[in-house]
Amino acid sequence: MNPQEDMVGTTALTDRDTIDEQKLSAWMETNVDAHAASLTLSKFKGGQSNPTYKIDTPNQSYVLRRKPVGNLLPSAHAVDREFMIISALHPAGFPVAKPFGLCEDNDVIGSIFYVMDMVKGRSLWDGTLPDTTPAERTAIYNNMVDTLAQLHSYDIDKVGLSKFGKPTDYCARQIHRWSKQYKLSETETIPMMDKLIAWLAQTIPEQQYNSIVHGDYRLDNLIFAQDNSDVLAVLDWELSTLGDPLADFTYYLMSWVMPPEGRSGIYGVDFASLAIPTMEETISRYSEKTGFNDMGNINWYLAYNLFRIAAILQGIRKRVEEGTANSPQAAEMSKRVLPLVESAWIQAQKAGANL
């Protein structure tokens, strides 16, 4: 699997992806673009959760995000929440695609969906950034952490998101949620996962800060400018809410403890020769940008985040078995559950676990 080739760009729609173009066109003409009578559709290769389509009209191009078909886990695939947060962040000046409209009428295409601007730029998957210069690598990594620090620095009330979620007890709620989701999608017993769930629930650190959290902030969920290192848009807000910014930041830090396999992992690379900041340098920069002086137990947070992504991928694994997985790469992704659990337990031991 080559993520840069397999996950970037669009592909033709399959029978399962088919959308009633006449109904969509009528909705688009009324709500978004009067030139949408002759729209054409294709589907983005990337994305394991919410199917994402490209809409081309004579006027411009758009992106459509919808809930997938089939049986869905409770509270999953909340595209309406995605629309809500980008609608709040776009006028605040944060780099997100401009939102155009949310459709909650299932009769249009069979599920809730929203339409946003098509941001043109680079989608990068390989954390080693092989096609860039050392100076550009440094700039890209610095811009990634600066953009996340910007998100975590917003006044929740001023951007109109005070009711977007409960800001406190974030990790406790997340552990409860993803433990439940994991059990609902469990396909085999993994004793280490059960042990990890119990340990995390018993050792939750006190939450020091409150902020907007993205929930899935990583390299391939960003769009970069074609000719510089600027972040043009942060994508995939399905898991966003209010909560602990340190949990969100350490999710991003998972790249530093995951192997370089063509995705965001950069564990063990030569940071100096590649001009990629080390984890320690990244933590220091984030702390300086946010003003957060207490960064907590980083290893605990890494264990928590590895557990969380393992639970999410278990959901994909279940959908693969049921035949409702969104992406052709889903089966390959679902094989990562056990290695992620093992990595999570290593971080848990570093954080003091001795069960």
Secondary structure in CASP SS format (residue, H / E / C, confidence):
PFRMAT SS
TARGET T0000
AUTHOR 0000-0000-0000
METHOD secondary structure of the structure
MODEL  1
M C 1.00
N C 1.00
P H 1.00
Q H 1.00
E H 1.00
D H 1.00
M C 1.00
V C 1.00
G C 1.00
T E 1.00
T E 1.00
A C 1.00
L C 1.00
T C 1.00
D H 1.00
R H 1.00
D H 1.00
T C 1.00
I C 1.00
D C 1.00
E H 1.00
Q H 1.00
K H 1.00
L H 1.00
S H 1.00
A H 1.00
W H 1.00
M H 1.00
E H 1.00
T H 1.00
N H 1.00
V C 1.00
D C 1.00
A C 1.00
H C 1.00
A H 1.00
A H 1.00
S H 1.00
L C 1.00
T E 1.00
L E 1.00
S E 1.00
K E 1.00
F E 1.00
K C 1.00
G C 1.00
G C 1.00
Q C 1.00
S C 1.00
N C 1.00
P C 1.00
T E 1.00
Y E 1.00
K E 1.00
I E 1.00
D E 1.00
T C 1.00
P C 1.00
N C 1.00
Q C 1.00
S E 1.00
Y E 1.00
V E 1.00
L E 1.00
R E 1.00
R E 1.00
K C 1.00
P C 1.00
V C 1.00
G C 1.00
N C 1.00
L C 1.00
L C 1.00
P C 1.00
S C 1.00
A C 1.00
H C 1.00
A C 1.00
V H 1.00
D H 1.00
R H 1.00
E H 1.00
F H 1.00
M H 1.00
I H 1.00
I H 1.00
S H 1.00
A H 1.00
L H 1.00
H C 1.00
P C 1.00
A C 1.00
G C 1.00
F C 1.00
P C 1.00
V C 1.00
A C 1.00
K C 1.00
P E 1.00
F E 1.00
G E 1.00
L E 1.00
C E 1.00
E C 1.00
D C 1.00
N H 1.00
D H 1.00
V H 1.00
I H 1.00
G C 1.00
S C 1.00
I C 1.00
F E 1.00
Y E 1.00
V E 1.00
M E 1.00
D E 1.00
M C 1.00
V C 1.00
K C 1.00
G C 1.00
R E 1.00
S E 1.00
L C 1.00
W C 1.00
D C 1.00
G C 1.00
T C 1.00
L C 1.00
P C 1.00
D C 1.00
T C 1.00
T C 1.00
P H 1.00
A H 1.00
E H 1.00
R H 1.00
T H 1.00
A H 1.00
I H 1.00
Y H 1.00
N H 1.00
N H 1.00
M H 1.00
V H 1.00
D H 1.00
T H 1.00
L H 1.00
A H 1.00
Q H 1.00
L H 1.00
H H 1.00
S C 1.00
Y C 1.00
D C 1.00
I C 1.00
D C 1.00
K C 1.00
V C 1.00
G C 1.00
L C 1.00
S C 1.00
K C 1.00
F C 1.00
G C 1.00
K C 1.00
P C 1.00
T C 1.00
D C 1.00
Y H 1.00
C H 1.00
A H 1.00
R H 1.00
Q H 1.00
I H 1.00
H H 1.00
R H 1.00
W H 1.00
S H 1.00
K H 1.00
Q H 1.00
Y H 1.00
K H 1.00
L H 1.00
S C 1.00
E C 1.00
T C 1.00
E C 1.00
T C 1.00
I C 1.00
P H 1.00
M H 1.00
M H 1.00
D H 1.00
K H 1.00
L H 1.00
I H 1.00
A H 1.00
W H 1.00
L H 1.00
A H 1.00
Q H 1.00
T C 1.00
I C 1.00
P C 1.00
E C 1.00
Q C 1.00
Q C 1.00
Y C 1.00
N C 1.00
S E 1.00
I E 1.00
V E 1.00
H C 1.00
G C 1.00
D C 1.00
Y C 1.00
R C 1.00
L H 1.00
D H 1.00
N H 1.00
L E 1.00
I E 1.00
F E 1.00
A C 1.00
Q C 1.00
D C 1.00
N C 1.00
S C 1.00
D C 1.00
V E 1.00
L E 1.00
A E 1.00
V E 1.00
L C 1.00
D C 1.00
W C 1.00
E C 1.00
L C 1.00
S C 1.00
T E 1.00
L E 1.00
G E 1.00
D C 1.00
P H 1.00
L H 1.00
A H 1.00
D H 1.00
F H 1.00
T H 1.00
Y H 1.00
Y H 1.00
L H 1.00
M H 1.00
S H 1.00
W H 1.00
V H 1.00
M C 1.00
P C 1.00
P C 1.00
E C 1.00
G C 1.00
R C 1.00
S C 1.00
G C 1.00
I C 1.00
Y C 1.00
G C 1.00
V C 1.00
D C 1.00
F H 1.00
A H 1.00
S H 1.00
L H 1.00
A C 1.00
I C 1.00
P C 1.00
T C 1.00
M H 1.00
E H 1.00
E H 1.00
T H 1.00
I H 1.00
S H 1.00
R H 1.00
Y H 1.00
S H 1.00
E H 1.00
K H 1.00
T H 1.00
G C 1.00
F C 1.00
N C 1.00
D C 1.00
M C 1.00
G C 1.00
N C 1.00
I H 1.00
N H 1.00
W H 1.00
Y H 1.00
L H 1.00
A H 1.00
Y H 1.00
N H 1.00
L H 1.00
F H 1.00
R H 1.00
I H 1.00
A H 1.00
A H 1.00
I H 1.00
L H 1.00
Q H 1.00
G H 1.00
I H 1.00
R H 1.00
K H 1.00
R H 1.00
V H 1.00
E H 1.00
E H 1.00
G C 1.00
T C 1.00
A C 1.00
N C 1.00
S C 1.00
P C 1.00
Q C 1.00
A H 1.00
A H 1.00
E H 1.00
M H 1.00
S H 1.00
K C 1.00
R C 1.00
V H 1.00
L H 1.00
P H 1.00
L H 1.00
V H 1.00
E H 1.00
S H 1.00
A H 1.00
W H 1.00
I H 1.00
Q H 1.00
A H 1.00
Q H 1.00
K H 1.00
A C 1.00
G C 1.00
A C 1.00
N C 1.00
L C 1.00
END
